[in-house]
Amino acid sequence: MSVRLQIIIAVFIIVALVVIVNMIRKKRLELRYALAWLLVGIGVLILDCFPSLIDWIAQKLGIVNPVNMLFFLGFCFSLIIIFVLTISVSRTSIRIKQLTQELALFEKREDK
């Protein structure tokens, strides 16, 4: 990878990280959801600064092609994000059900 491309990628990642931190600061994004994106951004920035690191990691894990390593890491990240969001949706669904039941009981008491 050329140095020019590495610099472009690094600038893009730093801008993305600043945007994410700014959204957290302005309370437009919760930290628990943004944490995974921050970790991935920092990880990609490290791999961008040290491109031989992905070759070394792939070799140590027995993966022949470093590009396959990147696809595997992307797949794992996607699964983690999907799992975290599924947990969040489940908790929200349970809470909405409880609130609906409490509201129905409250309205029934008010009607008497």
C-alpha positions in Angstrom: 0.0 0.0 0.0 1.4 3.4 -0.9 2.1 6.0 1.7 -0.3 8.4 0.0 -3.1 5.9 0.4 -2.2 5.2 4.0 -2.4 8.9 4.8 -5.8 9.3 3.1 -7.1 6.3 5.0 -5.7 7.7 8.3 -7.2 11.1 7.8 -10.6 9.5 6.9 -10.5 7.3 10.1 -9.5 10.2 12.3 -12.3 12.3 10.9 -14.8 9.4 11.5 -13.5 9.0 15.1 -13.9 12.8 15.8 -17.5 12.7 14.4 -18.3 9.7 16.6 -16.8 11.3 19.7 -18.7 14.5 18.9 -22.0 12.7 18.6 -21.4 11.0 22.0 -20.5 14.4 23.5 -23.8 15.9 22.1 -25.8 13.0 23.4 -26.9 12.0 19.9 -25.2 8.6 20.3 -24.9 6.4 23.4 -21.4 5.4 24.4 -22.3 1.7 24.8 -23.3 1.6 21.1 -20.4 3.7 19.9 -17.7 1.9 21.8 -17.5 -0.9 19.2 -17.1 1.6 16.4 -14.4 3.5 18.4 -12.5 0.3 18.9 -12.7 -0.7 15.3 -11.6 2.8 14.2 -8.6 2.6 16.5 -7.8 -0.9 15.3 -8.0 0.0 11.6 -5.9 3.1 12.3 -3.2 0.9 13.9 -3.3 -1.5 11.0 -3.1 1.4 8.6 0.0 2.8 10.3 1.6 -0.6 10.5 0.5 -2.6 7.4 2.9 -5.4 8.1 1.1 -6.1 11.3 -1.9 -7.7 9.5 0.5 -10.0 7.6 2.1 -11.0 10.9 -1.3 -11.7 12.6 -2.5 -13.6 9.6 0.6 -15.7 9.6 0.4 -16.4 13.3 -3.3 -17.5 13.0 -2.4 -19.7 10.0 -4.4 -17.6 7.5 -2.6 -17.7 4.1 -3.9 -14.5 2.6 -4.0 -11.3 4.8 -7.1 -10.1 2.9 -9.0 -13.1 4.1 -7.9 -12.1 7.6 -9.5 -8.7 7.1 -12.8 -10.3 5.8 -12.8 -12.6 8.8 -12.4 -9.7 11.2 -15.1 -7.8 9.4 -17.4 -10.7 9.7 -16.7 -11.1 13.4 -17.3 -7.4 14.0 -20.6 -7.6 12.2 -21.7 -10.5 14.3 -20.8 -8.7 17.5 -22.7 -5.6 16.4 -25.8 -7.7 15.5 -25.7 -9.5 18.8 -25.4 -6.2 20.8 -28.2 -4.6 18.9 -30.4 -7.8 19.3 -29.9 -7.6 23.1 -30.8 -3.9 23.1 -34.0 -4.5 21.0 -35.0 -7.4 23.3 -34.5 -5.3 26.5 -36.5 -2.5 24.9 -39.3 -4.8 23.9 -39.5 -6.3 27.4 -39.6 -2.8 28.9 -42.3 -1.6 26.5 -44.4 -4.6 27.3 -44.0 -3.9 31.1 -44.8 -0.2 30.7 -47.9 -1.1 28.6 -49.1 -3.5 31.2 -48.5 -0.9 34.0 -50.3 1.8 32.0 -53.3 -0.5 31.5 -53.5 -1.3 35.2 -53.2 2.4 36.0 -56.0 3.3 33.6 -58.2 0.5 35.0 -57.7 1.9 38.5 -58.6 5.4 37.3 -61.8 4.3 35.7 -63.2 2.9 38.9 
